[in-house]
Amino acid sequence: MANTRTCSSASETASLVQRAKQYQAFREQLLRWEKTASDRDRCSVMREAVRFAIALLWE
């Protein structure tokens, strides 16, 4: 099950990065989400995908 979750996360992250590179508004929305997400959201798989996507944008 962990492998499925990791693959899903990698797929979600790749989609987030691709979309963020294409659309400035989406990139700004990701950054806003990171600043305003609740503690519960910050501990989610989605949060990890968002943080990794943001990191990849700076490469």
Secondary structure, DSSP 8 states (H G I E B T S, - for coil): -HHHHHHHHHHHHHHHHHHHHH-HHHHHHHHHHHHH--HHHHTSHHHHHHHHHHHHHT-
